[in-house]
Amino acid sequence: MITESKVIELFCMADDFCKFFDSMMAKYTLKSTTGKATRL
């Protein structure tokens, strides 16, 4: 059975991953030279 504490733990793990992923994206993505975002 899924308890409330397990759901909270799952959301905390997802939040930690998102924070890590955002920091890695900021570190390793190419920066725009024009200042405008472009879409493919």
LUMTI-531327 format. One line per field, with one value per residue: residue number from 1; x, y, z of N, C-alpha, C in turn; residue in one letter. Coordinates in nm, 3 decimals, decimal comma. Each point is the difference from the previous one (the first is absolute). Layout:
N
i = NUM/...;
npx = X/...;
npy = Y/...;
npz = Z/...;
capx = X/...;
capy = Y/...;
capz = Z/...;
cpx = X/...;
cpy = Y/...;
cpz = Z/...;
aa = A/...;
***
This chain:
40
i = 1/2/3/4/5/6/7/8/9/10/11/12/13/14/15/16/17/18/19/20/21/22/23/24/25/26/27/28/29/30/31/32/33/34/35/36/37/38/39/40;
npx = 0,084/-0,043/0,094/-0,050/0,071/-0,045/-0,119/0,013/0,048/-0,096/-0,085/0,055/-0,003/-0,122/-0,025/0,066/-0,062/-0,114/0,032/0,040/-0,110/-0,071/0,073/-0,017/-0,127/-0,002/0,065/-0,074/-0,103/-0,015/0,071/-0,108/0,051/-0,127/-0,011/-0,032/-0,104/0,052/-0,096/0,015;
npy = -0,118/0,099/0,038/0,092/-0,064/-0,108/0,056/0,045/-0,119/-0,049/0,088/-0,031/-0,127/0,019/0,068/-0,091/-0,093/0,067/0,020/-0,128/-0,042/0,091/-0,037/-0,125/0,026/0,073/-0,102/-0,091/0,082/0,010/0,108/0,071/0,026/-0,019/-0,079/-0,059/-0,056/-0,107/-0,032/-0,130;
npz = 0,000/-0,072/0,085/0,078/0,091/-0,063/-0,007/0,122/0,034/-0,075/0,050/0,115/-0,037/-0,047/0,110/0,071/-0,075/0,011/0,125/0,008/-0,064/0,069/0,105/-0,039/-0,024/0,109/0,051/-0,062/0,006/-0,130/0,012/-0,009/-0,121/-0,041/0,103/-0,115/0,052/-0,055/-0,081/0,005;
capx = -0,084/0,075/-0,032/0,025/0,144/0,064/-0,032/0,084/0,137/0,009/0,002/0,130/0,100/-0,022/0,043/0,147/0,045/-0,026/0,099/0,127/-0,011/0,004/0,135/0,083/-0,041/0,056/0,145/0,048/-0,067/0,063/-0,064/-0,036/0,083/-0,085/-0,085/-0,137/-0,015/-0,046/-0,058/0,027;
capy = 0,118/0,126/0,089/0,143/0,027/-0,047/0,098/0,117/-0,038/-0,002/0,139/0,058/-0,053/0,066/0,139/-0,002/-0,025/0,119/0,101/-0,043/0,009/0,142/0,052/-0,058/0,064/0,135/-0,011/-0,064/0,039/0,109/0,129/0,072/0,118/0,112/0,037/-0,047/-0,145/-0,048/-0,133/-0,075;
capz = 0,000/-0,009/0,110/-0,024/0,012/-0,123/-0,103/0,030/-0,034/-0,146/-0,047/0,039/-0,092/-0,128/0,016/0,002/-0,136/-0,082/0,038/-0,057/-0,145/-0,037/0,015/-0,106/-0,125/0,000/-0,012/-0,122/-0,124/-0,073/0,021/-0,121/-0,020/-0,037/0,111/-0,025/-0,006/-0,130/-0,002/-0,123;
cpx = 0,089/-0,046/0,034/0,149/0,076/-0,025/0,086/0,145/0,021/0,007/0,132/0,110/-0,013/0,048/0,152/0,056/-0,018/0,101/0,137/-0,001/0,007/0,140/0,093/-0,037/0,059/0,151/0,044/-0,072/0,073/-0,079/-0,028/0,087/-0,082/-0,088/-0,145/0,000/-0,052/-0,055/0,032/-0,127;
cpy = 0,125/0,092/0,143/0,030/-0,047/0,098/0,125/-0,029/0,000/0,142/0,070/-0,049/0,065/0,145/0,010/-0,022/0,124/0,111/-0,034/0,016/0,144/0,057/-0,054/0,061/0,140/-0,004/-0,044/0,040/0,117/0,128/0,067/0,124/0,122/0,046/-0,043/-0,152/-0,037/-0,139/-0,066/-0,032;
cpz = 0,000/0,112/-0,037/0,007/-0,124/-0,115/0,019/-0,036/-0,151/-0,057/0,038/-0,091/-0,138/0,004/0,001/-0,140/-0,087/0,031/-0,059/-0,152/-0,048/0,011/-0,108/-0,136/-0,010/-0,024/-0,140/-0,129/-0,064/0,024/-0,134/-0,012/-0,034/0,114/-0,018/-0,005/-0,138/0,013/-0,133/-0,073;
aa = M/I/T/E/S/K/V/I/E/L/F/C/M/A/D/D/F/C/K/F/F/D/S/M/M/A/K/Y/T/L/K/S/T/T/G/K/A/T/R/L;
***
